[in-house]
Amino acid sequence: MFESLKKKFSRTSEKLEEELIEEAEAEDNLQEESGSRFSFFSFGKKDKKEEEEVEEENLLPEPEEESVPEEVEEEIEDEAEEVGEEPEDEDEAPKEEKKSRFWSRNKDKEEETQEDEAEDEVEEAPKEEKKSRFWSRNKDKEEETQEDEASEDEEKPAEEKKSHFWSRNKDDKQKEDISADGEAKGGIFSFVREKTIQEKHVDDILFELEMELLQGDVAMEVATEVVENVKQNLIGKKIKRSNDITEYTYYALKDAVEEIISIPGKSMTDMIEEKKAQGEPLVVMFVGINGTGKTTTIGKLANYYLKKGYTPVIAASDTFRAGAIEQVTYHADNVGVKIIKHQKGSDPAAVAYDAVEHARAQGKELVLIDTAGRMQTNTNLMDEMKKIKRVSKPDLVIFVGDAITGNDATEQARKFNEAIDIDGVILTKADADSKGGASLSIGYVIQKPIMFLGVGQGYDDIMEYDSEWMLNQLFSEDDEVAVEDEA
C-alpha cells in the first residue's frame, strides 16, 4: 500500500544526503569510515524492535529454580563415591562437546582458507607493483616538479573520496545487499567538522517533494503543511555521519505526516454502547456519489457489527436509482440482517424513519441508512438528502469515498461537508491505493476523522481506521495489510 508516497519520502532523504556530502567534499570535510549504513525504512524497524524489547522487559520474571541444600549435595556425592561413580558436571559436558565440534569444523575448513589467502595475495600483488612504480617515478623527478606534484597530492584525497561516493551510488548490487535490520555492508561517511542543516540545503529538495506530493493526489494545503513541518524539524540539526541525515529526515517526515493524519474522533463501537445505555439505536446515514462502494460498505458494516454481537437493520432509502433496492437487499440477505424497504420512487425519508422506528421497537442497536448516490453539484438531490437527515435525525453522517480517486474524493468530501455537515469518512479500495493521496488528505482537509477503511471485496474486508497503523504503512517496507479479527 501507498508505494508512491514511500518512494517520495525515501528519495527526499537520499537527495539531502547527496547535497550535504557534495558540499562537504568541496570543503574537504569528508572522510569514509567503517560501519553499516542504514536504509530509510530501517529506522521504523528499530522503533518496532525497541517496543518489543520494552514489552519483554515488562513481563514478569520467570521463577528461579530451587537450589539444592549443601547437605543434600554432600550426601549425593558420598553415595556416588561409595558406588564408584563420579558426579557428572551437567554444565561442562555440553561445553566440551560444542568446543570440540567447533574446532573440528575449523580444521576441516583450514585448507580452504589457505587457498583463499593465496588467491588474495596473487590479486594484491599487481596493485603493490603499480604503487611502487608510481612512487619510484616521483622520486626520479626534479625538485621543481615535486612542488607541483605536492599541490596535486593535496587535491587527490577529495577526488578519491568523491569517486568512492559516486561509485557507492552507482553500485546497484551493494544497494540491494541490505540485511533484515536495514543495514548495508557498505561503509558510511562522516564529517571532519560537524555540519549543520541549513535552509539552503533543503529548499530545492523540499520544493521537489511538494511537487511530487501534488502529483500523488495529495491536497495542496496538506502538501504545503507537510513540507513546512519537515523544514522546521530539519533546519538546525547537527550532522556528524551520513546515517544521521537519513535518520533525521525519516523522523522529520514521520512527525509531519503524523500531525496530518491524527484527526481525533469517536469510535462507532463506543457510540453504539452509549446509545444502547440510553435504550436507543445508533442511527448512521451514508452519503456519497455513485460507484464508490457505498452500498457494499453498508453490507460490510452490518456484517462487522453482527459479529460483534449487535443487531443492525438496513434502510433502503435509495429509491431513485433502478436496481438500488435489489442491490442493498442482496447484501442484507447475504449477511443475514433485516432490511426496511418501500417501492421504487417512494419517499426516501419515510423509509429511513420506518427503519429507526423498527429498531426502537425491536431493541436493535444499529440503523444503517443507504441513500442515493449523487454528485455534490446536484442541488435537488442534495436537498432531498438534507430532508432524510432532518427526518431520521442520524447520530452520524458518514461520507463514503473511493481512495483511488485521490483529489476527487477529497473535493467531494469537502462539498458534502459544506452541504450537510458530515461527521466522518469511510475510504473504500484502500488496499488498491498505491498513491495514498486521499488517505493522507481527506481527514485533514475537512477536519473530520476517517472511521473505516475498505481493504478488499469480501464482507470481512473492512477495518476500523487507526492512525498508528496508517503511519506504519506509510513508513514501512512491509506491504501486507494486517486486519485484526475483532469479532
C-alpha positions in Angstrom: 0.0 0.0 0.0 1.0 3.6 -0.6 4.1 2.7 -2.6 4.2 6.0 -4.3 4.4 8.0 -1.1 7.0 5.7 0.3 9.3 6.3 -2.7 8.9 10.0 -2.5 9.8 10.1 1.2 12.8 7.9 0.6 14.1 10.0 -2.3 13.9 13.1 -0.2 16.3 11.5 2.3 18.7 10.4 -0.5 18.8 13.8 -2.1 19.5 15.6 1.2 22.3 13.2 1.9 23.8 13.8 -1.6 23.5 17.6 -1.1 25.4 17.6 2.2 28.1 15.1 1.1 28.8 17.1 -2.1 29.2 20.3 -0.1 31.4 18.5 2.4 33.6 17.2 -0.4 34.1 20.7 -1.8 35.1 21.9 1.7 37.5 18.9 2.2 35.3 18.0 5.2 34.5 14.4 4.4 36.0 11.0 5.3 34.9 7.5 4.8 34.9 5.2 7.8 33.9 1.6 8.6 30.4 0.9 9.7 27.0 0.0 8.4 24.8 2.5 6.6 21.0 2.3 7.1 18.2 2.4 4.6 15.4 5.0 5.0 12.9 2.4 6.4 15.3 0.7 8.8 14.6 3.3 11.5 10.9 2.1 11.5 12.2 -1.4 12.2 14.4 -0.1 15.0 11.4 1.5 16.7 9.4 -1.7 16.4 12.3 -3.7 17.8 12.6 -1.3 20.8 8.9 -1.6 21.5 9.1 -5.4 21.5 12.1 -5.2 23.9 10.2 -2.9 26.3 7.2 -5.3 26.2 9.6 -8.2 27.1 11.1 -6.2 30.0 7.6 -5.6 31.4 6.9 -9.3 31.5 7.0 -10.9 35.0 10.4 -12.7 35.6 10.4 -16.5 35.5 10.5 -18.2 38.9 14.1 -19.2 39.8 14.9 -22.9 40.2 15.1 -24.0 43.8 18.7 -24.7 44.9 19.6 -28.0 46.5 20.8 -27.6 50.1 24.6 -28.2 50.5 23.9 -31.1 53.0 21.9 -33.0 50.4 24.6 -32.4 47.7 27.3 -33.8 50.1 25.1 -36.9 50.8 24.7 -37.5 47.0 28.4 -37.1 46.4 29.2 -39.6 49.3 26.8 -42.1 47.8 28.3 -41.7 44.4 31.8 -42.3 45.8 30.7 -45.5 47.5 29.2 -46.8 44.3 32.4 -45.8 42.4 30.7 -43.2 40.1 31.9 -39.7 39.6 29.3 -36.9 39.8 28.5 -35.5 36.4 29.0 -31.9 35.7 26.0 -31.0 33.6 27.3 -27.6 32.5 30.8 -28.6 31.4 29.9 -31.7 29.3 27.9 -29.8 26.7 30.5 -27.0 26.5 33.3 -29.5 25.8 31.2 -31.2 23.2 30.4 -27.9 21.5 34.0 -26.8 21.6 35.3 -30.0 20.0 32.7 -29.6 17.2 33.7 -26.0 16.7 37.4 -26.7 16.4 36.9 -29.8 14.2 34.8 -27.7 11.9 37.6 -25.1 11.7 40.2 -27.7 11.0 38.1 -29.0 8.1 37.9 -25.6 6.6 41.6 -24.7 7.2 42.7 -25.9 3.8 40.0 -23.8 2.0 41.0 -20.7 4.0 44.7 -21.2 3.0 43.7 -21.4 -0.7 41.6 -18.2 -0.4 44.5 -16.3 1.2 46.8 -17.5 -1.6 44.4 -16.2 -4.2 44.1 -12.8 -2.4 47.9 -12.4 -2.4 48.0 -13.1 -6.1 45.4 -10.4 -6.7 47.0 -7.8 -4.4 50.5 -8.3 -6.0 49.8 -6.2 -9.2 48.5 -3.3 -7.1 51.6 -3.2 -5.0 53.8 -3.4 -8.1 51.9 -0.4 -9.7 52.2 1.6 -6.5 56.0 1.0 -6.2 56.5 2.1 -9.9 54.4 5.3 -9.3 56.5 6.4 -6.3 59.8 5.4 -7.9 58.9 7.6 -10.8 58.1 10.5 -8.5 61.5 10.1 -6.7 63.4 10.4 -10.1 61.8 13.8 -10.8 63.4 17.2 -10.1 62.6 19.4 -7.0 60.6 21.9 -9.1 58.3 19.2 -10.3 57.9 17.8 -6.8 56.3 21.1 -5.7 53.7 20.9 -8.4 53.0 17.3 -7.5 52.6 18.2 -3.9 49.7 20.5 -4.8 48.2 17.7 -6.9 48.5 15.3 -4.0 46.5 17.7 -1.8 43.7 17.7 -4.2 43.8 13.9 -4.7 42.1 12.9 -1.4 39.0 14.9 -2.2 38.8 13.5 -5.7 39.3 10.0 -4.4 36.6 10.4 -1.8 34.2 11.8 -4.4 34.8 8.8 -6.6 34.1 6.5 -3.7 30.8 8.3 -3.0 29.5 8.1 -6.6 30.7 4.6 -7.1 28.7 3.7 -4.0 25.6 5.2 -5.5 26.1 3.5 -8.8 26.8 0.1 -7.3 23.3 -1.4 -7.5 24.5 -4.7 -6.1 25.7 -3.0 -2.9 22.4 -1.1 -2.6 20.4 -4.4 -2.7 22.7 -6.0 -0.2 20.8 -4.9 2.9 20.2 -7.1 5.9 16.8 -7.7 7.7 17.6 -4.8 10.1 18.1 -2.4 7.2 21.9 -2.3 7.4 24.0 -2.3 4.3 27.5 -3.8 4.2 29.0 -0.6 2.6 30.9 2.0 4.6 29.4 5.2 5.8 30.7 8.8 5.6 31.5 11.2 8.4 32.3 14.8 8.5 35.6 16.0 9.9 33.9 19.1 11.2 30.3 18.8 12.3 27.8 20.1 9.7 24.5 21.9 10.4 21.5 21.5 8.1 20.7 25.0 6.8 17.7 26.4 4.8 19.8 26.4 1.6 20.3 22.7 1.9 16.6 21.8 2.0 14.8 24.5 -0.1 15.2 22.9 -3.5 14.7 19.3 -2.2 11.5 20.2 -0.3 10.2 22.1 -3.3 10.6 18.9 -5.3 8.9 16.9 -2.5 5.9 19.3 -2.6 5.6 18.9 -6.4 5.8 15.1 -6.1 3.1 15.1 -3.3 0.8 17.1 -5.5 1.4 14.7 -8.4 0.5 11.9 -5.9 -3.0 13.3 -5.4 -2.2 15.0 -2.1 -4.2 18.1 -1.5 -2.4 21.4 -1.8 -2.8 22.5 1.8 -1.7 19.1 3.0 1.4 19.1 0.8 2.3 22.6 2.0 1.8 21.7 5.6 4.0 18.6 5.4 6.8 20.5 3.7 6.8 23.3 6.2 6.8 20.9 9.2 9.7 18.9 7.7 11.6 22.2 7.0 11.2 23.3 10.7 12.2 19.9 12.0 15.4 19.6 9.8 16.9 23.1 9.9 19.5 23.4 12.7 20.1 19.7 13.1 23.8 18.9 13.7 25.2 16.2 11.4 28.2 14.0 12.2 27.6 11.0 9.9 25.7 10.3 6.8 23.4 7.9 8.7 22.3 10.9 10.8 20.9 12.6 7.7 18.8 9.6 6.9 17.6 9.3 10.5 16.7 13.0 10.9 14.9 13.1 7.5 12.9 9.9 8.4 11.7 11.3 11.7 11.0 14.8 10.3 8.8 13.3 7.6 7.1 10.9 10.0 6.3 13.6 12.6 4.9 15.9 9.8 2.6 13.1 8.5 1.5 12.1 11.9 0.1 15.6 12.6 -1.8 15.4 9.3 -3.5 12.0 9.8 -4.2 12.2 13.5 -7.7 13.8 13.5 -9.5 12.9 16.8 -12.9 11.2 16.6 -15.1 8.8 18.5 -15.2 5.1 17.7 -18.6 4.0 16.2 -18.5 1.0 18.6 -18.2 3.3 21.6 -21.1 5.4 20.3 -23.3 2.2 19.9 -22.6 1.4 23.6 -23.5 4.9 24.7 -26.8 4.9 22.8 -27.5 1.4 24.0 -27.2 2.6 27.6 -29.9 5.2 26.7 -32.2 2.5 25.2 -31.8 4.0 21.7 -30.3 2.7 18.5 -27.3 4.4 16.8 -28.5 5.9 13.5 -25.9 6.2 10.8 -26.6 7.8 7.4 -24.3 7.2 4.4 -23.7 9.7 1.7 -21.5 9.9 -1.4 -21.6 9.7 -5.2 -22.4 6.6 -7.3 -19.8 4.0 -7.8 -17.7 4.5 -4.6 -18.9 1.2 -2.9 -21.4 2.8 -0.5 -24.0 0.0 -0.6 -21.3 -2.7 -0.3 -19.7 -0.8 2.6 -23.1 -0.9 4.4 -23.2 -4.7 3.9 -19.7 -4.9 5.4 -20.5 -2.8 8.4 -23.7 -4.8 9.0 -21.6 -8.0 9.0 -18.9 -6.4 11.1 -21.2 -5.4 13.9 -23.3 -8.6 13.7 -20.1 -10.5 14.5 -19.6 -8.1 17.5 -22.9 -9.2 18.9 -25.1 -6.3 17.8 -28.3 -6.4 15.7 -28.2 -4.0 12.8 -31.1 -3.0 10.5 -30.7 -1.5 7.0 -32.9 1.2 5.4 -33.1 1.1 1.6 -33.5 4.9 1.2 -32.1 4.9 -2.3 -35.4 4.9 -4.1 -34.3 6.8 -7.2 -31.7 4.5 -8.9 -33.0 1.5 -10.8 -31.9 -1.7 -9.0 -30.7 0.0 -5.9 -33.3 -1.6 -3.6 -32.4 -5.0 -5.1 -28.7 -4.4 -4.6 -28.9 -3.5 -0.9 -31.4 -6.3 -0.3 -28.9 -8.8 -1.8 -26.3 -7.6 0.7 -28.7 -7.7 3.6 -29.8 -11.3 2.8 -26.1 -12.5 2.4 -25.2 -11.0 5.8 -28.4 -12.1 7.5 -29.9 -8.8 8.7 -33.3 -7.2 8.4 -34.0 -4.6 5.6 -36.7 -2.0 5.6 -37.7 -1.0 2.1 -40.6 0.7 0.1 -41.5 0.7 -3.5 -39.2 2.4 -6.1 -39.9 6.1 -6.3 -41.3 6.4 -2.7 -40.2 9.0 -0.2 -36.6 8.0 0.9 -37.1 10.0 4.2 -40.1 7.8 5.1 -38.0 4.6 4.6 -35.4 5.9 7.0 -38.0 6.9 9.5 -39.6 3.4 9.4 -36.2 1.8 9.9 -35.5 3.8 13.0 -38.9 3.1 14.5 -38.4 -0.7 13.8 -35.0 -0.6 15.6 -36.6 1.0 18.6 -39.5 -1.4 18.7 -37.3 -4.5 18.3 -34.5 -3.3 20.6 -31.9 -3.3 17.7 -28.7 -1.3 18.4 -27.8 0.0 14.9 -29.6 1.5 11.9 -27.7 1.9 8.6 -29.4 4.2 6.1 -28.4 3.8 2.4 -29.0 7.0 0.3 -29.0 7.7 -3.4 -25.6 8.4 -4.8 -25.5 11.9 -6.1 -22.9 14.4 -7.4 -22.2 17.2 -5.0 -23.2 19.7 -7.7 -26.8 18.3 -8.0 -28.8 20.8 -5.9 -32.2 18.9 -6.0 -30.7 15.6 -4.8 -28.6 17.4 -2.1 -31.8 19.0 -0.8 -33.5 15.6 -0.7 -30.6 14.3 1.3 -31.0 17.1 3.8 -34.6 16.1 4.2 -33.6 12.5 5.1 -31.3 13.9 7.7 -34.0 16.1 9.1 -36.5 13.2 9.4 -34.3 10.4 10.6 -32.0 12.6 12.9 -28.9 10.4 12.4 -26.2 10.4 15.1 -23.6 10.0 12.4 -23.4 11.2 8.8 -20.6 9.3 7.0 -19.2 10.2 3.6 -18.1 7.1 1.6 -15.3 7.9 -0.8 -13.1 5.9 -3.3 -9.5 6.1 -2.1 -8.0 5.6 -5.6 -9.8 8.7 -7.0 -7.4 10.8 -4.9 -8.1 14.5 -5.1 -11.6 13.9 -6.5 -12.6 12.1 -3.3 -11.2 14.9 -1.2 -13.1 17.5 -3.2 -16.3 15.5 -3.0 -15.9 15.2 0.8 -15.4 19.0 1.1 -18.6 19.7 -0.9 -20.7 17.2 1.1 -19.4 18.6 4.3 -20.4 22.1 3.3 -23.9 20.9 2.3 -24.8 18.6 5.1 -22.0 18.7 7.7 -20.6 15.1 7.7 -19.2 13.5 10.8 -16.7 11.1 9.4 -15.3 9.3 6.4 -15.0 5.7 5.1 -12.5 5.2 2.3 -13.1 2.1 0.1 -10.4 0.3 -2.0 -7.6 1.4 0.3 -5.8 -1.8 -0.4 -5.5 -0.8 -4.1 -4.4 2.7 -3.4 -0.7 3.0 -4.4 -0.5 6.8 -4.2 -2.1 7.4 -0.8 -3.2 10.9 -1.6 -6.8 10.7 -0.4 -5.9 8.7 2.7 -3.4 11.4 3.6 -5.5 14.4 2.7 -9.2 13.8 3.2 -9.4 14.0 7.0 -7.2 17.0 7.3 -9.0 19.0 4.6 -12.4 18.7 6.2 -11.1 18.2 9.8 -13.2 15.0 10.2 -11.9 11.6 11.1 -11.5 8.6 8.8 -13.6 5.9 10.6 -13.1 2.8 8.5 -11.1 1.5 5.5 -12.3 -0.9 2.9 -9.4 -3.3 2.2 -10.9 -5.9 -0.1 -14.1 -7.2 -1.8 -15.3 -9.6 0.9 -17.7 -8.8 3.7 -14.9 -9.2 6.2 -12.6 -6.9 4.4 -13.2 -3.8 6.5 -11.2 -2.4 9.4 -11.5 0.5 11.9 -9.1 3.2 11.0 -6.1 3.6 13.2 -3.7 6.5 12.7 -0.7 4.4 14.1 -1.4 1.6 11.6 -1.6 4.2 8.8 1.7 5.7 9.8 3.3 2.3 9.9 2.0 1.6 6.4 3.5 4.8 5.1 6.9 4.3 6.8 7.4 0.6 6.4 8.6 -1.7 3.7 6.1 -4.3 4.7 3.1 -4.1 2.3 0.9 -6.6 4.0 -2.4 -5.3 5.3 -2.8 -6.5 8.9 -6.6 -6.7 9.5 -7.3 -7.6 13.1 -10.1 -10.0 13.8 -12.1 -8.1 16.3 -15.1 -10.3 16.2 
